[in-house]
């Protein structure tokens, strides 16, 4: 939260390296993260679920 893109995506990449086989919850306040994180997950064939909590809060549940 509070970090502009591409920081949420970079933090996700780092977390994925350390959490093979686990679920991750990424929280972002940047609306551009919707496109960046979704595209990244699709390219890397990761299952994810996006929840829009408010206009400035997005949660991504990612299965690695």
HTML snippet that shows the backbone in 3Dmol.js (N, CA, C, O; Angstrom):
<script src="https://3Dmol.org/build/3Dmol-min.js"></script>
<div id="view" style="width:600px;height:400px;position:relative"></div>
<script>
const pdb = `
ATOM      1  N   UNK A   1       0.850  -1.180   0.000  1.00  0.00           N
ATOM      2  CA  UNK A   1       0.000   0.000   0.000  1.00  0.00           C
ATOM      3  C   UNK A   1       0.897   1.245   0.000  1.00  0.00           C
ATOM      4  O   UNK A   1       1.950   1.271   0.638  1.00  0.00           O
ATOM      5  N   UNK A   2       0.460   2.260  -0.721  1.00  0.00           N
ATOM      6  CA  UNK A   2       1.184   3.519  -0.740  1.00  0.00           C
ATOM      7  C   UNK A   2       2.367   3.571  -1.684  1.00  0.00           C
ATOM      8  O   UNK A   2       3.079   4.575  -1.724  1.00  0.00           O
ATOM      9  N   UNK A   3       2.593   2.515  -2.443  1.00  0.00           N
ATOM     10  CA  UNK A   3       3.718   2.483  -3.377  1.00  0.00           C
ATOM     11  C   UNK A   3       3.172   2.521  -4.808  1.00  0.00           C
ATOM     12  O   UNK A   3       2.304   1.723  -5.160  1.00  0.00           O
ATOM     13  N   UNK A   4       3.681   3.451  -5.637  1.00  0.00           N
ATOM     14  CA  UNK A   4       3.217   3.503  -7.025  1.00  0.00           C
ATOM     15  C   UNK A   4       3.815   2.362  -7.856  1.00  0.00           C
ATOM     16  O   UNK A   4       4.855   1.803  -7.507  1.00  0.00           O
ATOM     17  N   UNK A   5       3.149   2.032  -8.947  1.00  0.00           N
ATOM     18  CA  UNK A   5       3.690   1.020  -9.857  1.00  0.00           C
ATOM     19  C   UNK A   5       5.005   1.548 -10.418  1.00  0.00           C
ATOM     20  O   UNK A   5       5.122   2.743 -10.689  1.00  0.00           O
ATOM     21  N   UNK A   6       5.965   0.705 -10.592  1.00  0.00           N
ATOM     22  CA  UNK A   6       5.913  -0.756 -10.612  1.00  0.00           C
ATOM     23  C   UNK A   6       6.254  -1.425  -9.278  1.00  0.00           C
ATOM     24  O   UNK A   6       6.470  -2.637  -9.257  1.00  0.00           O
ATOM     25  N   UNK A   7       6.310  -0.700  -8.185  1.00  0.00           N
ATOM     26  CA  UNK A   7       6.709  -1.308  -6.912  1.00  0.00           C
ATOM     27  C   UNK A   7       5.842  -2.494  -6.496  1.00  0.00           C
ATOM     28  O   UNK A   7       6.403  -3.502  -6.068  1.00  0.00           O
ATOM     29  N   UNK A   8       4.507  -2.443  -6.591  1.00  0.00           N
ATOM     30  CA  UNK A   8       3.725  -3.626  -6.212  1.00  0.00           C
ATOM     31  C   UNK A   8       4.124  -4.863  -7.025  1.00  0.00           C
ATOM     32  O   UNK A   8       4.188  -5.967  -6.485  1.00  0.00           O
ATOM     33  N   UNK A   9       4.388  -4.678  -8.305  1.00  0.00           N
ATOM     34  CA  UNK A   9       4.780  -5.794  -9.153  1.00  0.00           C
ATOM     35  C   UNK A   9       6.167  -6.314  -8.761  1.00  0.00           C
ATOM     36  O   UNK A   9       6.383  -7.525  -8.707  1.00  0.00           O
ATOM     37  N   UNK A  10       7.082  -5.425  -8.496  1.00  0.00           N
ATOM     38  CA  UNK A  10       8.424  -5.850  -8.084  1.00  0.00           C
ATOM     39  C   UNK A  10       8.377  -6.588  -6.742  1.00  0.00           C
ATOM     40  O   UNK A  10       9.092  -7.571  -6.544  1.00  0.00           O
ATOM     41  N   UNK A  11       7.548  -6.120  -5.839  1.00  0.00           N
ATOM     42  CA  UNK A  11       7.402  -6.790  -4.549  1.00  0.00           C
ATOM     43  C   UNK A  11       6.779  -8.175  -4.732  1.00  0.00           C
ATOM     44  O   UNK A  11       7.147  -9.119  -4.032  1.00  0.00           O
ATOM     45  N   UNK A  12       5.848  -8.298  -5.662  1.00  0.00           N
ATOM     46  CA  UNK A  12       5.242  -9.592  -5.956  1.00  0.00           C
ATOM     47  C   UNK A  12       6.290 -10.559  -6.497  1.00  0.00           C
ATOM     48  O   UNK A  12       6.364 -11.704  -6.053  1.00  0.00           O
ATOM     49  N   UNK A  13       7.091 -10.112  -7.442  1.00  0.00           N
ATOM     50  CA  UNK A  13       8.132 -10.974  -8.009  1.00  0.00           C
ATOM     51  C   UNK A  13       9.072 -11.480  -6.923  1.00  0.00           C
ATOM     52  O   UNK A  13       9.417 -12.661  -6.905  1.00  0.00           O
ATOM     53  N   UNK A  14       9.484 -10.609  -6.030  1.00  0.00           N
ATOM     54  CA  UNK A  14      10.385 -10.997  -4.936  1.00  0.00           C
ATOM     55  C   UNK A  14       9.704 -12.012  -4.018  1.00  0.00           C
ATOM     56  O   UNK A  14      10.317 -13.005  -3.626  1.00  0.00           O
ATOM     57  N   UNK A  15       8.460 -11.770  -3.681  1.00  0.00           N
ATOM     58  CA  UNK A  15       7.733 -12.675  -2.786  1.00  0.00           C
ATOM     59  C   UNK A  15       7.538 -14.043  -3.431  1.00  0.00           C
ATOM     60  O   UNK A  15       7.608 -15.062  -2.744  1.00  0.00           O
ATOM     61  N   UNK A  16       7.296 -14.079  -4.735  1.00  0.00           N
ATOM     62  CA  UNK A  16       7.090 -15.353  -5.425  1.00  0.00           C
ATOM     63  C   UNK A  16       8.350 -16.213  -5.413  1.00  0.00           C
ATOM     64  O   UNK A  16       8.257 -17.440  -5.371  1.00  0.00           O
ATOM     65  N   UNK A  17       9.518 -15.592  -5.448  1.00  0.00           N
ATOM     66  CA  UNK A  17      10.776 -16.340  -5.398  1.00  0.00           C
ATOM     67  C   UNK A  17      10.917 -17.090  -4.075  1.00  0.00           C
ATOM     68  O   UNK A  17      11.522 -18.161  -4.022  1.00  0.00           O
ATOM     69  N   UNK A  18      10.356 -16.523  -3.012  1.00  0.00           N
ATOM     70  CA  UNK A  18      10.533 -17.075  -1.671  1.00  0.00           C
ATOM     71  C   UNK A  18       9.344 -17.884  -1.174  1.00  0.00           C
ATOM     72  O   UNK A  18       9.355 -18.330  -0.027  1.00  0.00           O
ATOM     73  N   UNK A  19       8.316 -18.089  -1.997  1.00  0.00           N
ATOM     74  CA  UNK A  19       7.109 -18.736  -1.471  1.00  0.00           C
ATOM     75  C   UNK A  19       6.520 -19.759  -2.433  1.00  0.00           C
ATOM     76  O   UNK A  19       5.319 -19.733  -2.699  1.00  0.00           O
ATOM     77  N   UNK A  20       7.316 -20.623  -2.936  1.00  0.00           N
ATOM     78  CA  UNK A  20       6.833 -21.626  -3.877  1.00  0.00           C
ATOM     79  C   UNK A  20       5.761 -22.503  -3.234  1.00  0.00           C
ATOM     80  O   UNK A  20       5.950 -23.067  -2.157  1.00  0.00           O
ATOM     81  N   UNK A  21       4.627 -22.599  -3.934  1.00  0.00           N
ATOM     82  CA  UNK A  21       3.557 -23.454  -3.459  1.00  0.00           C
ATOM     83  C   UNK A  21       2.646 -22.842  -2.418  1.00  0.00           C
ATOM     84  O   UNK A  21       1.846 -23.550  -1.806  1.00  0.00           O
ATOM     85  N   UNK A  22       2.747 -21.555  -2.206  1.00  0.00           N
ATOM     86  CA  UNK A  22       1.918 -20.880  -1.211  1.00  0.00           C
ATOM     87  C   UNK A  22       1.049 -19.807  -1.869  1.00  0.00           C
ATOM     88  O   UNK A  22       1.304 -19.375  -2.993  1.00  0.00           O
ATOM     89  N   UNK A  23       0.044 -19.404  -1.153  1.00  0.00           N
ATOM     90  CA  UNK A  23      -0.783 -18.283  -1.594  1.00  0.00           C
ATOM     91  C   UNK A  23      -0.191 -16.986  -1.068  1.00  0.00           C
ATOM     92  O   UNK A  23       0.347 -16.936   0.038  1.00  0.00           O
ATOM     93  N   UNK A  24      -0.296 -15.944  -1.870  1.00  0.00           N
ATOM     94  CA  UNK A  24       0.185 -14.623  -1.476  1.00  0.00           C
ATOM     95  C   UNK A  24      -0.968 -13.630  -1.550  1.00  0.00           C
ATOM     96  O   UNK A  24      -1.819 -13.714  -2.435  1.00  0.00           O
ATOM     97  N   UNK A  25      -0.986 -12.709  -0.632  1.00  0.00           N
ATOM     98  CA  UNK A  25      -1.948 -11.614  -0.673  1.00  0.00           C
ATOM     99  C   UNK A  25      -1.166 -10.328  -0.896  1.00  0.00           C
ATOM    100  O   UNK A  25      -0.382  -9.907  -0.045  1.00  0.00           O
ATOM    101  N   UNK A  26      -1.389  -9.716  -2.039  1.00  0.00           N
ATOM    102  CA  UNK A  26      -0.757  -8.438  -2.377  1.00  0.00           C
ATOM    103  C   UNK A  26      -1.817  -7.361  -2.249  1.00  0.00           C
ATOM    104  O   UNK A  26      -2.897  -7.466  -2.831  1.00  0.00           O
ATOM    105  N   UNK A  27      -1.502  -6.327  -1.484  1.00  0.00           N
ATOM    106  CA  UNK A  27      -2.404  -5.191  -1.336  1.00  0.00           C
ATOM    107  C   UNK A  27      -1.755  -3.990  -2.007  1.00  0.00           C
ATOM    108  O   UNK A  27      -0.576  -3.705  -1.794  1.00  0.00           O
ATOM    109  N   UNK A  28      -2.534  -3.294  -2.815  1.00  0.00           N
ATOM    110  CA  UNK A  28      -2.010  -2.147  -3.546  1.00  0.00           C
ATOM    111  C   UNK A  28      -3.003  -1.000  -3.505  1.00  0.00           C
ATOM    112  O   UNK A  28      -4.217  -1.203  -3.477  1.00  0.00           O
ATOM    113  N   UNK A  29      -2.460   0.207  -3.502  1.00  0.00           N
ATOM    114  CA  UNK A  29      -3.305   1.398  -3.560  1.00  0.00           C
ATOM    115  C   UNK A  29      -3.232   2.067  -4.935  1.00  0.00           C
ATOM    116  O   UNK A  29      -3.926   3.053  -5.183  1.00  0.00           O
ATOM    117  N   UNK A  30      -2.403   1.538  -5.817  1.00  0.00           N
ATOM    118  CA  UNK A  30      -2.231   2.115  -7.151  1.00  0.00           C
ATOM    119  C   UNK A  30      -3.200   1.458  -8.135  1.00  0.00           C
ATOM    120  O   UNK A  30      -3.113   0.250  -8.357  1.00  0.00           O
ATOM    121  N   UNK A  31      -4.122   2.221  -8.731  1.00  0.00           N
ATOM    122  CA  UNK A  31      -5.074   1.627  -9.663  1.00  0.00           C
ATOM    123  C   UNK A  31      -4.415   0.996 -10.888  1.00  0.00           C
ATOM    124  O   UNK A  31      -4.998   0.105 -11.506  1.00  0.00           O
ATOM    125  N   UNK A  32      -3.219   1.438 -11.247  1.00  0.00           N
ATOM    126  CA  UNK A  32      -2.515   0.846 -12.393  1.00  0.00           C
ATOM    127  C   UNK A  32      -2.047  -0.575 -12.100  1.00  0.00           C
ATOM    128  O   UNK A  32      -1.734  -1.328 -13.022  1.00  0.00           O
ATOM    129  N   UNK A  33      -1.998  -0.941 -10.832  1.00  0.00           N
ATOM    130  CA  UNK A  33      -1.573  -2.293 -10.482  1.00  0.00           C
ATOM    131  C   UNK A  33      -2.539  -3.338 -11.025  1.00  0.00           C
ATOM    132  O   UNK A  33      -2.147  -4.483 -11.251  1.00  0.00           O
ATOM    133  N   UNK A  34      -3.800  -2.958 -11.238  1.00  0.00           N
ATOM    134  CA  UNK A  34      -4.779  -3.908 -11.779  1.00  0.00           C
ATOM    135  C   UNK A  34      -4.279  -4.501 -13.093  1.00  0.00           C
ATOM    136  O   UNK A  34      -4.298  -5.717 -13.282  1.00  0.00           O
ATOM    137  N   UNK A  35      -3.843  -3.655 -13.973  1.00  0.00           N
ATOM    138  CA  UNK A  35      -3.368  -4.105 -15.275  1.00  0.00           C
ATOM    139  C   UNK A  35      -2.016  -4.809 -15.150  1.00  0.00           C
ATOM    140  O   UNK A  35      -1.823  -5.873 -15.739  1.00  0.00           O
ATOM    141  N   UNK A  36      -1.088  -4.239 -14.403  1.00  0.00           N
ATOM    142  CA  UNK A  36       0.261  -4.794 -14.296  1.00  0.00           C
ATOM    143  C   UNK A  36       0.264  -6.173 -13.647  1.00  0.00           C
ATOM    144  O   UNK A  36       0.859  -7.109 -14.182  1.00  0.00           O
ATOM    145  N   UNK A  37      -0.388  -6.302 -12.514  1.00  0.00           N
ATOM    146  CA  UNK A  37      -0.389  -7.574 -11.787  1.00  0.00           C
ATOM    147  C   UNK A  37      -1.174  -8.626 -12.563  1.00  0.00           C
ATOM    148  O   UNK A  37      -0.742  -9.775 -12.659  1.00  0.00           O
ATOM    149  N   UNK A  38      -2.310  -8.249 -13.109  1.00  0.00           N
ATOM    150  CA  UNK A  38      -3.119  -9.191 -13.884  1.00  0.00           C
ATOM    151  C   UNK A  38      -2.340  -9.728 -15.078  1.00  0.00           C
ATOM    152  O   UNK A  38      -2.335 -10.932 -15.331  1.00  0.00           O
ATOM    153  N   UNK A  39      -1.694  -8.847 -15.799  1.00  0.00           N
ATOM    154  CA  UNK A  39      -0.911  -9.264 -16.975  1.00  0.00           C
ATOM    155  C   UNK A  39       0.246 -10.166 -16.562  1.00  0.00           C
ATOM    156  O   UNK A  39       0.501 -11.181 -17.209  1.00  0.00           O
ATOM    157  N   UNK A  40       0.942  -9.806 -15.497  1.00  0.00           N
ATOM    158  CA  UNK A  40       2.062 -10.617 -15.021  1.00  0.00           C
ATOM    159  C   UNK A  40       1.595 -12.031 -14.665  1.00  0.00           C
ATOM    160  O   UNK A  40       2.235 -13.014 -15.038  1.00  0.00           O
ATOM    161  N   UNK A  41       0.489 -12.125 -13.951  1.00  0.00           N
ATOM    162  CA  UNK A  41      -0.035 -13.433 -13.543  1.00  0.00           C
ATOM    163  C   UNK A  41      -0.459 -14.254 -14.754  1.00  0.00           C
ATOM    164  O   UNK A  41      -0.234 -15.463 -14.791  1.00  0.00           O
ATOM    165  N   UNK A  42      -1.058 -13.621 -15.723  1.00  0.00           N
ATOM    166  CA  UNK A  42      -1.470 -14.342 -16.928  1.00  0.00           C
ATOM    167  C   UNK A  42      -0.267 -14.857 -17.702  1.00  0.00           C
ATOM    168  O   UNK A  42      -0.266 -16.000 -18.158  1.00  0.00           O
ATOM    169  N   UNK A  43       0.740 -14.035 -17.851  1.00  0.00           N
ATOM    170  CA  UNK A  43       1.952 -14.426 -18.589  1.00  0.00           C
ATOM    171  C   UNK A  43       2.635 -15.602 -17.903  1.00  0.00           C
ATOM    172  O   UNK A  43       3.119 -16.517 -18.569  1.00  0.00           O
ATOM    173  N   UNK A  44       2.676 -15.581 -16.570  1.00  0.00           N
ATOM    174  CA  UNK A  44       3.364 -16.629 -15.806  1.00  0.00           C
ATOM    175  C   UNK A  44       2.430 -17.736 -15.336  1.00  0.00           C
ATOM    176  O   UNK A  44       2.799 -18.560 -14.499  1.00  0.00           O
ATOM    177  N   UNK A  45       1.223 -17.747 -15.880  1.00  0.00           N
ATOM    178  CA  UNK A  45       0.228 -18.783 -15.607  1.00  0.00           C
ATOM    179  C   UNK A  45      -0.002 -18.990 -14.107  1.00  0.00           C
ATOM    180  O   UNK A  45      -0.015 -20.117 -13.610  1.00  0.00           O
ATOM    181  N   UNK A  46      -0.181 -17.884 -13.414  1.00  0.00           N
ATOM    182  CA  UNK A  46      -0.492 -17.907 -11.993  1.00  0.00           C
ATOM    183  C   UNK A  46      -1.976 -17.644 -11.815  1.00  0.00           C
ATOM    184  O   UNK A  46      -2.531 -16.743 -12.443  1.00  0.00           O
ATOM    185  N   UNK A  47      -2.612 -18.420 -10.968  1.00  0.00           N
ATOM    186  CA  UNK A  47      -4.012 -18.160 -10.650  1.00  0.00           C
ATOM    187  C   UNK A  47      -4.075 -16.981  -9.695  1.00  0.00           C
ATOM    188  O   UNK A  47      -3.302 -16.904  -8.740  1.00  0.00           O
ATOM    189  N   UNK A  48      -4.992 -16.068  -9.951  1.00  0.00           N
ATOM    190  CA  UNK A  48      -5.130 -14.916  -9.071  1.00  0.00           C
ATOM    191  C   UNK A  48      -6.581 -14.476  -9.010  1.00  0.00           C
ATOM    192  O   UNK A  48      -7.381 -14.744  -9.906  1.00  0.00           O
ATOM    193  N   UNK A  49      -6.883 -13.801  -7.935  1.00  0.00           N
ATOM    194  CA  UNK A  49      -8.220 -13.234  -7.765  1.00  0.00           C
ATOM    195  C   UNK A  49      -8.038 -11.789  -7.327  1.00  0.00           C
ATOM    196  O   UNK A  49      -7.330 -11.506  -6.360  1.00  0.00           O
ATOM    197  N   UNK A  50      -8.677 -10.890  -8.036  1.00  0.00           N
ATOM    198  CA  UNK A  50      -8.613  -9.461  -7.732  1.00  0.00           C
ATOM    199  C   UNK A  50      -9.869  -9.059  -6.978  1.00  0.00           C
ATOM    200  O   UNK A  50     -10.985  -9.372  -7.393  1.00  0.00           O
ATOM    201  N   UNK A  51      -9.677  -8.365  -5.873  1.00  0.00           N
ATOM    202  CA  UNK A  51     -10.797  -7.798  -5.118  1.00  0.00           C
ATOM    203  C   UNK A  51     -10.572  -6.301  -5.020  1.00  0.00           C
ATOM    204  O   UNK A  51      -9.562  -5.846  -4.485  1.00  0.00           O
ATOM    205  N   UNK A  52     -11.518  -5.546  -5.540  1.00  0.00           N
ATOM    206  CA  UNK A  52     -11.444  -4.086  -5.442  1.00  0.00           C
ATOM    207  C   UNK A  52     -12.163  -3.692  -4.154  1.00  0.00           C
ATOM    208  O   UNK A  52     -13.391  -3.743  -4.072  1.00  0.00           O
ATOM    209  N   UNK A  53     -11.386  -3.303  -3.160  1.00  0.00           N
ATOM    210  CA  UNK A  53     -11.911  -2.965  -1.847  1.00  0.00           C
ATOM    211  C   UNK A  53     -12.533  -1.569  -1.865  1.00  0.00           C
ATOM    212  O   UNK A  53     -13.604  -1.339  -1.302  1.00  0.00           O
ATOM    213  N   UNK A  54     -11.837  -0.651  -2.521  1.00  0.00           N
ATOM    214  CA  UNK A  54     -12.331   0.716  -2.685  1.00  0.00           C
ATOM    215  C   UNK A  54     -11.659   1.299  -3.925  1.00  0.00           C
ATOM    216  O   UNK A  54     -10.941   0.596  -4.636  1.00  0.00           O
ATOM    217  N   UNK A  55     -11.891   2.580  -4.181  1.00  0.00           N
ATOM    218  CA  UNK A  55     -11.268   3.233  -5.339  1.00  0.00           C
ATOM    219  C   UNK A  55      -9.746   3.285  -5.219  1.00  0.00           C
ATOM    220  O   UNK A  55      -9.046   3.459  -6.217  1.00  0.00           O
ATOM    221  N   UNK A  56      -9.244   3.135  -4.010  1.00  0.00           N
ATOM    222  CA  UNK A  56      -7.793   3.228  -3.815  1.00  0.00           C
ATOM    223  C   UNK A  56      -7.220   2.040  -3.050  1.00  0.00           C
ATOM    224  O   UNK A  56      -6.162   2.156  -2.431  1.00  0.00           O
ATOM    225  N   UNK A  57      -7.909   0.896  -3.085  1.00  0.00           N
ATOM    226  CA  UNK A  57      -7.374  -0.301  -2.429  1.00  0.00           C
ATOM    227  C   UNK A  57      -7.779  -1.538  -3.224  1.00  0.00           C
ATOM    228  O   UNK A  57      -8.957  -1.797  -3.474  1.00  0.00           O
ATOM    229  N   UNK A  58      -6.747  -2.290  -3.609  1.00  0.00           N
ATOM    230  CA  UNK A  58      -6.927  -3.490  -4.414  1.00  0.00           C
ATOM    231  C   UNK A  58      -6.183  -4.638  -3.740  1.00  0.00           C
ATOM    232  O   UNK A  58      -5.042  -4.473  -3.309  1.00  0.00           O
ATOM    233  N   UNK A  59      -6.828  -5.800  -3.649  1.00  0.00           N
ATOM    234  CA  UNK A  59      -6.217  -6.977  -3.069  1.00  0.00           C
ATOM    235  C   UNK A  59      -6.120  -8.053  -4.155  1.00  0.00           C
ATOM    236  O   UNK A  59      -7.063  -8.285  -4.912  1.00  0.00           O
ATOM    237  N   UNK A  60      -4.966  -8.695  -4.209  1.00  0.00           N
ATOM    238  CA  UNK A  60      -4.737  -9.771  -5.151  1.00  0.00           C
ATOM    239  C   UNK A  60      -4.356 -11.023  -4.369  1.00  0.00           C
ATOM    240  O   UNK A  60      -3.372 -11.020  -3.629  1.00  0.00           O
ATOM    241  N   UNK A  61      -5.120 -12.076  -4.528  1.00  0.00           N
ATOM    242  CA  UNK A  61      -4.785 -13.367  -3.940  1.00  0.00           C
ATOM    243  C   UNK A  61      -4.169 -14.190  -5.060  1.00  0.00           C
ATOM    244  O   UNK A  61      -4.830 -14.499  -6.051  1.00  0.00           O
ATOM    245  N   UNK A  62      -2.899 -14.544  -4.897  1.00  0.00           N
ATOM    246  CA  UNK A  62      -2.132 -15.174  -5.953  1.00  0.00           C
ATOM    247  C   UNK A  62      -1.671 -16.547  -5.489  1.00  0.00           C
ATOM    248  O   UNK A  62      -1.082 -16.692  -4.417  1.00  0.00           O
ATOM    249  N   UNK A  63      -1.946 -17.541  -6.307  1.00  0.00           N
ATOM    250  CA  UNK A  63      -1.519 -18.920  -6.028  1.00  0.00           C
ATOM    251  C   UNK A  63      -0.234 -19.182  -6.794  1.00  0.00           C
ATOM    252  O   UNK A  63      -0.210 -19.112  -8.023  1.00  0.00           O
ATOM    253  N   UNK A  64       0.829 -19.482  -6.071  1.00  0.00           N
ATOM    254  CA  UNK A  64       2.111 -19.755  -6.742  1.00  0.00           C
ATOM    255  C   UNK A  64       2.374 -21.228  -6.869  1.00  0.00           C
ATOM    256  O   UNK A  64       3.406 -21.627  -7.408  1.00  0.00           O
TER     257      UNK A  64
END
`;
const viewer = $3Dmol.createViewer("view");
viewer.addModel(pdb, "pdb");
viewer.setStyle({}, {cartoon: {color: "spectrum"}});
viewer.zoomTo();
viewer.render();
</script>
